[in-house]
Amino acid sequence: MHSDSGPMGEFDLIERFFKTGSASNSTLSLGIGDDCALIKPLPGEEIAITSDMLVEGRHFFVGTDSEHLGRKALAVNLSDLAAMGAKPLGFTLAIALPAVDTQWLESFSKGLFAVANLFSCPLIGGDTTAGPLTISITAIGSVHPEKAIRRSGAKIEDDIWVSGTIGDARLCLAALRHEIKLSEDELKTVEHRMHQPTPRVELGLKLGGIANAALDISDGLLGDLKHLLKQSKVDAEIFLDNLPKSATLQKQDLAIQNQFAASGGDDYELCFTAPVKQRDVIQEIGKSLKLPLTRIGCITAKQNEQSAIHIIGTDGNVIGDADAAALLKSFDHFAQ
């Protein structure tokens, strides 16, 4: 990122790149430009709040396309709202910039507002400062208390479902690290999944009152699922062969397919549990959204002090501890 000639103050930067271009909605009483924004959810609804931070060199490569970065920065927060079954109301943006680069900012704000407008989620405030490139977004949504989908609600004998396909973002990362070779078309396909994830907001809204528990897949399917099981105080059986994989991922060796689908991060699909009686309803939801929804396992009674995932292999048996440990390893933001 380079610095443009001529100084640009914080308020000039906000006015030029972030004050206009964002969507609005009926819950916004006062938007960006004042000391605080004012939002008013529908009567009887609760506020859902989530924050996510992206740091250059940790969460994205140096030199990442800034338009893609703008899209992803908001999308990952809206994905959290989707997992709760919440409707987006607005978001704040705090960004540290090593220098003021108008071309970078124009591209970043274009991607940011493309997602904001798609989900009627206006920018309502934030802050800018100088420093290493860091993007922090707080997204705000609303949800009826009876339709909020918590991680703690999974019930024994619930089905476990996953939206879309999983593992492509990890496949893209492997290709960019030169660990795996992909064709130009294959790389383009998985790069879209990694850099421009689609928050499943519509799915989350439709699952309210149907799903018992849910979360979005950010650090790896099985690693994230462990958090849901811990809060729900249950175990799970997962059928490895049922994990939904794209045609691109299925071209890889089976061991790589399973590893990336089970523990690859950055998918931002939804994993949720629901009663068996809801199977037909869920399939109809998938058809209406033109989004594959796949049953990958079931919730079982907790066997020991710690909640556990029992992974069922191709032969129908629970796979060994060593293989399971590799599949259960999720991304750690503080790992070296």
C-alpha positions as CSV (number, residue, x, y, z in Angstrom):
1,M,0.0,0.0,0.0
2,H,1.4,3.4,-0.9
3,S,0.6,6.8,0.4
4,D,-0.9,9.4,-2.0
5,S,0.5,12.8,-2.2
6,G,-1.2,15.5,0.0
7,P,-2.5,15.0,3.5
8,M,-6.0,13.5,4.1
9,G,-7.4,13.8,7.6
10,E,-9.6,11.2,9.4
11,F,-12.8,13.1,8.7
12,D,-11.9,13.7,5.1
13,L,-11.2,10.0,4.7
14,I,-14.5,9.0,6.3
15,E,-16.5,11.5,4.2
16,R,-14.9,10.4,0.9
17,F,-14.9,6.6,1.3
18,F,-17.3,5.5,4.0
19,K,-20.1,8.0,4.6
20,T,-22.0,7.5,1.3
21,G,-22.8,4.3,-0.7
22,S,-24.1,2.2,2.1
23,A,-27.6,0.8,2.3
24,S,-30.2,1.9,4.9
25,N,-33.1,0.1,6.5
26,S,-36.2,1.0,8.5
27,T,-34.6,0.3,11.9
28,L,-31.9,3.0,11.5
29,S,-32.9,6.2,13.3
30,L,-29.5,7.9,13.0
31,G,-26.6,6.7,10.9
32,I,-23.0,7.6,10.5
33,G,-21.8,11.1,11.2
34,D,-22.8,11.7,14.8
35,D,-21.3,10.6,18.1
36,C,-23.4,7.5,18.1
37,A,-25.8,5.7,15.7
38,L,-29.3,5.0,16.8
39,I,-31.1,1.8,15.8
40,K,-34.6,0.6,16.7
41,P,-35.3,-3.1,16.3
42,L,-38.8,-4.3,15.7
43,P,-41.0,-4.6,18.9
44,G,-40.3,-7.8,20.8
45,E,-37.0,-8.5,19.1
46,E,-33.5,-8.8,20.7
47,I,-30.3,-7.3,19.5
48,A,-27.6,-9.7,18.3
49,I,-24.0,-8.3,18.2
50,T,-20.8,-9.9,16.8
51,S,-17.3,-8.6,16.2
52,D,-14.5,-10.0,13.9
53,M,-11.0,-8.7,13.3
54,L,-8.8,-9.3,10.2
55,V,-5.1,-8.7,10.5
56,E,-2.8,-8.6,7.5
57,G,-0.4,-11.5,7.5
58,R,-2.5,-13.5,9.9
59,H,-6.0,-13.6,8.3
60,F,-5.1,-12.6,4.8
61,F,-2.0,-12.3,2.6
62,V,-0.1,-9.1,2.2
63,G,-1.3,-7.5,-1.1
64,T,-4.7,-9.2,-1.1
65,D,-7.1,-7.6,-3.5
66,S,-8.8,-4.8,-1.5
67,E,-12.2,-5.2,-3.0
68,H,-12.2,-8.9,-2.1
69,L,-11.0,-7.9,1.4
70,G,-13.8,-5.4,1.8
71,R,-16.4,-8.0,0.9
72,K,-14.9,-10.7,3.2
73,A,-14.5,-8.3,6.1
74,L,-18.3,-7.8,6.3
75,A,-19.3,-11.2,5.1
76,V,-17.6,-13.0,8.0
77,N,-19.6,-10.9,10.5
78,L,-22.9,-11.4,8.7
79,S,-22.2,-15.1,8.8
80,D,-22.2,-15.0,12.6
81,L,-25.6,-13.2,12.5
82,A,-26.8,-15.9,10.1
83,A,-25.8,-18.6,12.6
84,M,-28.0,-16.9,15.2
85,G,-30.9,-16.5,12.8
86,A,-30.6,-12.8,13.1
87,K,-31.5,-10.1,10.5
88,P,-28.7,-7.6,9.8
89,L,-29.4,-4.0,11.0
90,G,-26.1,-2.3,10.6
91,F,-22.3,-2.5,11.2
92,T,-19.4,-0.4,12.5
93,L,-15.9,-0.4,10.9
94,A,-12.6,0.3,12.7
95,I,-9.6,0.3,10.4
96,A,-5.9,0.9,10.9
97,L,-4.1,1.9,7.7
98,P,-0.3,2.0,7.2
99,A,-0.8,4.9,4.7
100,V,-3.7,6.6,2.9
101,D,-4.0,5.0,-0.5
102,T,-7.1,6.3,-2.3
103,Q,-7.1,3.6,-4.9
104,W,-6.9,0.9,-2.2
105,L,-9.7,2.6,-0.2
106,E,-12.0,3.1,-3.2
107,S,-11.6,-0.6,-4.0
108,F,-12.1,-1.7,-0.4
109,S,-15.2,0.4,0.1
110,K,-16.6,-0.9,-3.2
111,G,-16.4,-4.5,-1.9
112,L,-17.6,-3.5,1.6
113,F,-20.7,-1.7,0.3
114,A,-21.5,-4.4,-2.2
115,V,-22.1,-6.8,0.6
116,A,-23.8,-4.1,2.8
117,N,-26.3,-3.3,0.1
118,L,-26.9,-6.9,-0.7
119,F,-28.1,-7.5,2.9
120,S,-29.5,-4.0,3.6
121,C,-26.9,-3.6,6.3
122,P,-25.7,0.1,6.5
123,L,-22.4,1.3,7.9
124,I,-23.4,3.2,11.0
125,G,-20.1,4.3,12.6
126,G,-16.5,3.4,13.4
127,D,-13.0,4.8,13.5
128,T,-9.8,5.1,11.5
129,T,-6.2,5.4,12.6
130,A,-2.6,4.9,11.3
131,G,-1.0,1.5,12.0
132,P,-0.5,-2.0,10.5
133,L,-3.4,-2.9,8.3
134,T,-6.1,-4.2,10.6
135,I,-9.9,-4.3,9.9
136,S,-12.4,-4.7,12.8
137,I,-16.1,-4.9,12.1
138,T,-19.0,-5.1,14.6
139,A,-22.2,-6.3,13.1
140,I,-25.6,-5.7,14.7
141,G,-28.8,-7.7,14.0
142,S,-32.2,-8.4,15.5
143,V,-34.0,-11.7,16.2
144,H,-37.1,-12.8,18.0
145,P,-36.2,-14.5,21.3
146,E,-38.1,-17.6,20.3
147,K,-36.2,-17.9,17.0
148,A,-32.6,-17.2,18.2
149,I,-30.5,-20.2,17.4
150,R,-28.0,-20.8,20.1
151,R,-25.1,-23.2,20.2
152,S,-26.4,-24.6,23.5
153,G,-29.7,-26.0,22.0
154,A,-28.7,-29.3,20.4
155,K,-30.8,-32.3,21.5
156,I,-30.0,-36.0,21.5
157,E,-31.1,-37.7,18.2
158,D,-31.0,-34.3,16.3
159,D,-29.7,-34.5,12.8
160,I,-26.5,-32.5,12.1
161,W,-26.6,-30.6,8.8
162,V,-24.1,-28.5,6.8
163,S,-24.9,-26.0,4.1
164,G,-23.1,-25.8,0.7
165,T,-19.8,-27.5,0.4
166,I,-16.8,-27.4,2.7
167,G,-13.0,-27.5,2.2
168,D,-12.5,-25.3,-0.8
169,A,-11.1,-22.4,1.1
170,R,-8.4,-24.7,2.6
171,L,-7.7,-26.1,-0.9
172,C,-7.2,-22.6,-2.1
173,L,-4.8,-21.9,0.7
174,A,-2.8,-25.0,-0.1
175,A,-2.6,-24.0,-3.8
176,L,-1.4,-20.5,-2.9
177,R,1.2,-22.0,-0.6
178,H,2.3,-24.3,-3.5
179,E,1.4,-27.4,-1.5
180,I,-1.0,-28.5,-4.2
181,K,-1.1,-27.7,-7.9
182,L,-4.5,-26.6,-9.4
183,S,-5.4,-25.6,-12.9
184,E,-6.1,-21.9,-13.5
185,D,-9.9,-22.5,-13.6
186,E,-9.8,-24.7,-10.5
187,L,-7.8,-22.0,-8.6
188,K,-10.3,-19.3,-9.7
189,T,-13.2,-21.4,-8.4
190,V,-11.7,-22.0,-5.0
191,E,-10.3,-18.5,-4.7
192,H,-13.8,-17.2,-4.9
193,R,-14.8,-19.4,-1.9
194,M,-11.8,-18.2,0.1
195,H,-11.8,-14.5,-0.7
196,Q,-15.5,-13.8,-1.2
197,P,-17.5,-16.1,1.1
198,T,-21.3,-15.9,1.0
199,P,-22.9,-15.4,4.4
200,R,-26.0,-17.6,4.7
201,V,-28.2,-14.9,6.1
202,E,-31.4,-16.1,4.3
203,L,-30.8,-19.7,5.5
204,G,-30.3,-18.5,9.1
205,L,-33.6,-16.5,9.0
206,K,-35.5,-19.6,7.6
207,L,-34.0,-21.9,10.3
208,G,-35.4,-19.9,13.2
209,G,-37.9,-22.1,15.1
210,I,-36.7,-25.1,13.1
211,A,-33.0,-25.6,14.1
212,N,-32.1,-26.3,17.7
213,A,-28.5,-25.2,17.5
214,A,-26.2,-23.7,14.9
215,L,-22.8,-22.0,14.2
216,D,-20.9,-20.9,11.2
217,I,-17.8,-22.7,10.0
218,S,-14.9,-20.4,10.3
219,D,-12.1,-22.4,11.9
220,G,-13.0,-25.9,10.5
221,L,-16.1,-28.0,10.6
222,L,-15.3,-30.5,13.3
223,G,-13.3,-28.0,15.4
224,D,-16.1,-25.6,15.4
225,L,-18.7,-28.3,16.0
226,K,-16.8,-29.2,19.3
227,H,-17.8,-25.8,20.6
228,L,-21.5,-26.5,19.9
229,L,-21.3,-29.9,21.6
230,K,-19.6,-28.5,24.7
231,Q,-22.2,-25.8,25.2
232,S,-25.1,-28.3,24.5
233,K,-23.4,-31.0,26.7
234,V,-23.8,-33.7,24.1
235,D,-21.7,-35.9,21.8
236,A,-21.9,-36.4,18.0
237,E,-21.5,-39.0,15.4
238,I,-20.2,-37.7,12.0
239,F,-20.1,-39.8,8.9
240,L,-16.9,-38.9,7.0
241,D,-18.3,-40.0,3.7
242,N,-21.2,-37.6,4.0
243,L,-19.2,-34.4,4.2
244,P,-20.3,-32.3,1.2
245,K,-17.3,-31.6,-1.1
246,S,-17.1,-29.6,-4.4
247,A,-16.2,-31.2,-7.7
248,T,-12.8,-29.4,-7.4
249,L,-12.0,-30.8,-4.0
250,Q,-13.1,-34.3,-5.1
251,K,-10.2,-34.4,-7.7
252,Q,-7.7,-34.6,-4.8
253,D,-6.6,-37.7,-3.0
254,L,-9.2,-39.0,-0.6
255,A,-7.1,-38.2,2.5
256,I,-6.7,-34.6,1.4
257,Q,-10.4,-34.3,0.7
258,N,-11.3,-35.5,4.1
259,Q,-8.7,-33.4,5.9
260,F,-9.7,-30.2,4.2
261,A,-13.5,-30.8,4.5
262,A,-13.3,-31.8,8.1
263,S,-10.9,-29.2,9.5
264,G,-10.2,-26.6,6.8
265,G,-11.3,-23.1,7.9
266,D,-12.8,-20.1,6.1
267,D,-15.8,-21.9,4.7
268,Y,-18.5,-19.7,6.4
269,E,-21.2,-22.3,5.8
270,L,-23.7,-23.1,8.5
271,C,-23.6,-26.2,10.6
272,F,-26.9,-26.8,12.5
273,T,-28.8,-29.4,14.3
274,A,-32.6,-30.1,14.0
275,P,-35.1,-32.8,15.0
276,V,-35.5,-35.7,12.6
277,K,-39.1,-34.6,12.0
278,Q,-37.9,-31.5,10.3
279,R,-36.0,-33.3,7.5
280,D,-38.6,-32.6,4.8
281,V,-38.9,-29.0,5.9
282,I,-35.2,-28.5,5.8
283,Q,-34.9,-30.0,2.3
284,E,-37.6,-27.7,1.1
285,I,-35.7,-24.7,2.5
286,G,-32.6,-25.9,0.6
287,K,-34.6,-26.1,-2.6
288,S,-36.1,-22.7,-2.1
289,L,-32.7,-21.1,-1.6
290,K,-31.0,-23.3,-4.3
291,L,-28.5,-24.3,-1.6
292,P,-27.5,-27.9,-0.9
293,L,-28.2,-28.9,2.7
294,T,-26.5,-32.2,3.7
295,R,-27.1,-34.4,6.7
296,I,-23.6,-35.4,8.0
297,G,-24.4,-37.1,11.3
298,C,-26.4,-37.0,14.5
299,I,-26.3,-35.8,18.1
300,T,-25.8,-38.5,20.7
301,A,-25.7,-38.7,24.5
302,K,-22.5,-37.5,26.2
303,Q,-20.4,-40.5,27.2
304,N,-17.6,-38.9,29.3
305,E,-16.9,-35.7,31.1
306,Q,-15.8,-33.9,27.8
307,S,-18.0,-33.8,24.8
308,A,-16.7,-35.8,21.9
309,I,-17.1,-36.3,18.2
310,H,-17.1,-39.9,17.0
311,I,-16.1,-40.0,13.4
312,I,-17.4,-42.9,11.4
313,G,-15.2,-44.1,8.5
314,T,-16.0,-45.7,5.2
315,D,-16.1,-49.1,6.8
316,G,-18.8,-48.0,9.2
317,N,-16.5,-48.1,12.2
318,V,-15.3,-45.3,14.4
319,I,-11.9,-44.3,13.2
320,G,-8.8,-44.5,15.4
321,D,-7.7,-41.8,17.8
322,A,-4.6,-40.7,15.8
323,D,-6.6,-40.2,12.6
324,A,-9.4,-38.6,14.5
325,A,-7.0,-36.1,16.2
326,A,-5.8,-34.9,12.8
327,L,-9.3,-34.4,11.5
328,L,-10.4,-32.6,14.6
329,K,-7.6,-30.0,14.6
330,S,-9.0,-26.6,13.9
331,F,-7.3,-23.3,13.0
332,D,-5.7,-21.4,16.0
333,H,-5.3,-17.7,15.5
334,F,-2.4,-17.6,18.1
335,A,-0.5,-20.7,16.7
336,Q,2.9,-20.0,15.3
